[in-house]
Amino acid sequence: MARRPDPFDEQSFRDALRRQGCPESFISPVTSDFRLFVPLVLSKLGEERLFQIVNDARSELGLGEQTPAWKLACQQTVEWAKNETNEYASRKAGS
């Protein structure tokens, strides 16, 4: 079975950036931005659009039909993302 990507494996991400030719001096800023960009993008996409993207990729990725589970996963993921970006904004405003 194919392993799913692990976006939380920072070392793998750094190694991938190096393989892509990212300058060493950019790697830390890119990984730092990634921590903000992921929840930002997910929260802005919203539940419906995120579900549409996941569902549309189903056949391409060889995934089975799991509509109820994916809808719940999208809902929870977007809620997490919104909380993360709100907390970031609050911390930034307080500093």
PASEBA-1860 file (N, C-alpha, C; in nm, 3 decimals):
! residues 95
1> MARRPDPF> 0.084/-0.118/0.000/0.000/0.000/0.000/0.089/0.125/0.000 ~ 0.052/0.221/-0.080/0.128/0.345/-0.091/0.113/0.427/0.037 ~ 0.222/0.484/0.081/0.218/0.570/0.199/0.170/0.709/0.159 ~ 0.091/0.766/0.244/0.045/0.902/0.221/0.155/1.000/0.260 ~ 0.157/1.117/0.198/0.258/1.217/0.235/0.245/1.255/0.383 ~ 0.354/1.288/0.445/0.353/1.332/0.584/0.397/1.478/0.590 ~ 0.303/1.571/0.584/0.339/1.713/0.583/0.398/1.761/0.715 ~ 0.393/1.675/0.817/0.446/1.713/0.948/0.590/1.667/0.969
9> DEQSFRDA> 0.645/1.596/0.872/0.783/1.551/0.880/0.872/1.663/0.824 ~ 0.916/1.750/0.914/0.989/1.868/0.871/1.119/1.833/0.801 ~ 1.188/1.729/0.847/1.314/1.693/0.783/1.292/1.647/0.639 ~ 1.188/1.569/0.616/1.156/1.528/0.478/1.123/1.647/0.391 ~ 1.051/1.741/0.447/1.016/1.862/0.374/1.143/1.940/0.337 ~ 1.232/1.955/0.434/1.358/2.025/0.409/1.440/1.953/0.301 ~ 1.446/1.820/0.310/1.519/1.741/0.210/1.458/1.758/0.071 ~ 1.325/1.760/0.064/1.258/1.778/-0.065/1.288/1.916/-0.123
17> LRRQGCPE> 1.290/2.018/-0.038/1.324/2.152/-0.085/1.466/2.156/-0.141 ~ 1.557/2.090/-0.073/1.696/2.084/-0.123/1.700/2.015/-0.259 ~ 1.629/1.903/-0.273/1.627/1.831/-0.402/1.569/1.917/-0.514 ~ 1.478/2.007/-0.478/1.417/2.096/-0.577/1.507/2.214/-0.609 ~ 1.618/2.225/-0.538/1.711/2.334/-0.565/1.687/2.459/-0.483 ~ 1.607/2.449/-0.379/1.582/2.565/-0.293/1.713/2.603/-0.224 ~ 1.752/2.731/-0.230/1.874/2.773/-0.161/1.865/2.745/-0.011 ~ 1.973/2.704/0.046/1.978/2.669/0.189/1.926/2.782/0.276
25> SFISPVTS> 1.956/2.905/0.240/1.913/3.019/0.321/1.762/3.041/0.318 ~ 1.693/2.980/0.223/1.547/2.993/0.212/1.472/2.881/0.283 ~ 1.541/2.773/0.315/1.471/2.655/0.366/1.399/2.683/0.497 ~ 1.464/2.745/0.593/1.396/2.774/0.720/1.276/2.868/0.702 ~ 1.291/2.976/0.624/1.172/3.060/0.603/1.058/2.986/0.532 ~ 1.091/2.901/0.435/0.986/2.828/0.364/0.914/2.733/0.459 ~ 0.988/2.660/0.542/0.922/2.568/0.634/0.840/2.643/0.738 ~ 0.889/2.759/0.779/0.813/2.840/0.873/0.684/2.890/0.808
33> DFRLFVPL> 0.692/2.941/0.687/0.573/2.987/0.615/0.474/2.874/0.592 ~ 0.526/2.755/0.563/0.441/2.638/0.539/0.350/2.613/0.659 ~ 0.403/2.633/0.779/0.324/2.612/0.901/0.206/2.708/0.909 ~ 0.220/2.824/0.848/0.111/2.920/0.845/0.024/2.901/0.720 ~ 0.089/2.875/0.606/0.016/2.866/0.480/-0.085/2.751/0.479 ~ -0.049/2.637/0.535/-0.140/2.521/0.531/-0.271/2.553/0.601 ~ -0.271/2.596/0.727/-0.401/2.628/0.788/-0.470/2.747/0.722 ~ -0.393/2.843/0.673/-0.453/2.958/0.606/-0.529/2.915/0.481
41> VLSKLGEE> -0.466/2.835/0.398/-0.531/2.789/0.274/-0.653/2.702/0.306 ~ -0.638/2.609/0.399/-0.750/2.522/0.433/-0.868/2.601/0.488 ~ -0.840/2.698/0.572/-0.952/2.777/0.628/-1.020/2.861/0.521 ~ -0.941/2.916/0.428/-0.999/2.998/0.321/-1.076/2.914/0.219 ~ -1.032/2.790/0.197/-1.105/2.703/0.104/-1.244/2.672/0.158 ~ -1.254/2.647/0.286/-1.381/2.612/0.347/-1.416/2.466/0.327 ~ -1.515/2.422/0.402/-1.553/2.280/0.402/-1.597/2.228/0.265 ~ -1.685/2.301/0.201/-1.741/2.252/0.074/-1.635/2.241/-0.035
49> RLFQIVND> -1.553/2.344/-0.049/-1.449/2.343/-0.153/-1.343/2.237/-0.123 ~ -1.305/2.224/0.004/-1.208/2.121/0.041/-1.264/1.983/0.009 ~ -1.390/1.959/0.043/-1.451/1.830/0.012/-1.454/1.806/-0.139 ~ -1.487/1.908/-0.215/-1.491/1.895/-0.361/-1.354/1.855/-0.415 ~ -1.249/1.916/-0.364/-1.113/1.884/-0.408/-1.079/1.739/-0.374 ~ -1.109/1.699/-0.251/-1.081/1.562/-0.207/-1.162/1.463/-0.290 ~ -1.287/1.489/-0.306/-1.374/1.397/-0.381/-1.334/1.389/-0.528 ~ -1.297/1.502/-0.588/-1.256/1.503/-0.728/-1.126/1.425/-0.749
57> ARSELGLG> -1.042/1.417/-0.648/-0.914/1.346/-0.659/-0.928/1.197/-0.631 ~ -1.046/1.154/-0.593/-1.069/1.015/-0.552/-1.022/0.915/-0.656 ~ -1.066/0.927/-0.779/-1.028/0.828/-0.880/-0.880/0.839/-0.916 ~ -0.830/0.962/-0.926/-0.689/0.984/-0.959/-0.596/0.920/-0.856 ~ -0.635/0.924/-0.729/-0.552/0.869/-0.622/-0.590/0.726/-0.585 ~ -0.691/0.672/-0.652/-0.732/0.535/-0.625/-0.797/0.518/-0.489 ~ -0.871/0.619/-0.444/-0.938/0.613/-0.315/-1.081/0.562/-0.332 ~ -1.130/0.493/-0.232/-1.267/0.444/-0.235/-1.367/0.553/-0.203
65> EQTPAWKL> -1.492/0.519/-0.214/-1.601/0.612/-0.184/-1.619/0.617/-0.032 ~ -1.593/0.733/0.025/-1.606/0.751/0.170/-1.667/0.888/0.201 ~ -1.772/0.922/0.130/-1.828/1.056/0.139/-1.857/1.102/0.282 ~ -1.928/1.024/0.365/-1.956/1.074/0.501/-1.829/1.099/0.583 ~ -1.734/1.009/0.573/-1.609/1.024/0.649/-1.531/1.144/0.598 ~ -1.524/1.162/0.468/-1.449/1.275/0.413/-1.516/1.408/0.446 ~ -1.649/1.411/0.443/-1.718/1.535/0.479/-1.688/1.574/0.623 ~ -1.689/1.475/0.712/-1.657/1.502/0.852/-1.510/1.543/0.865
73> ACQQTVEW> -1.421/1.475/0.794/-1.279/1.510/0.799/-1.256/1.652/0.749 ~ -1.324/1.690/0.642/-1.311/1.826/0.588/-1.363/1.928/0.688 ~ -1.475/1.898/0.749/-1.533/1.989/0.849/-1.436/2.008/0.965 ~ -1.384/1.899/1.018/-1.292/1.907/1.132/-1.160/1.975/1.093 ~ -1.111/1.948/0.973/-0.986/2.007/0.927/-0.999/2.157/0.911 ~ -1.108/2.201/0.852/-1.130/2.345/0.834/-1.149/2.413/0.969 ~ -1.217/2.349/1.059/-1.234/2.406/1.194/-1.098/2.422/1.263 ~ -1.015/2.319/1.253/-0.879/2.326/1.309/-0.802/2.441/1.244
81> AKNETNEY> -0.810/2.451/1.113/-0.736/2.554/1.039/-0.780/2.694/1.080 ~ -0.909/2.714/1.094/-0.960/2.844/1.136/-0.911/2.879/1.276 ~ -0.914/2.782/1.365/-0.864/2.805/1.502/-0.716/2.842/1.500 ~ -0.638/2.770/1.420/-0.495/2.798/1.413/-0.467/2.939/1.360 ~ -0.535/2.978/1.254/-0.509/3.111/1.198/-0.560/3.221/1.291 ~ -0.672/3.197/1.359/-0.723/3.295/1.456/-0.626/3.310/1.573 ~ -0.575/3.198/1.623/-0.479/3.205/1.734/-0.351/3.276/1.690 ~ -0.306/3.249/1.569/-0.186/3.315/1.518/-0.209/3.467/1.512
89> ASRKAGS> -0.323/3.506/1.457/-0.354/3.648/1.444/-0.362/3.714/1.582 ~ -0.420/3.645/1.679/-0.430/3.699/1.815/-0.292/3.716/1.878 ~ -0.207/3.615/1.862/-0.071/3.624/1.915/0.007/3.736/1.848 ~ -0.010/3.749/1.719/0.061/3.852/1.642/0.015/3.992/1.688 ~ -0.115/4.007/1.710/-0.170/4.136/1.753/-0.123/4.170/1.894 ~ -0.100/4.067/1.976/-0.059/4.090/2.114/0.090/4.115/2.129 ~ 0.167/4.095/2.022/0.312/4.115/2.037/0.358/4.251/1.993
END
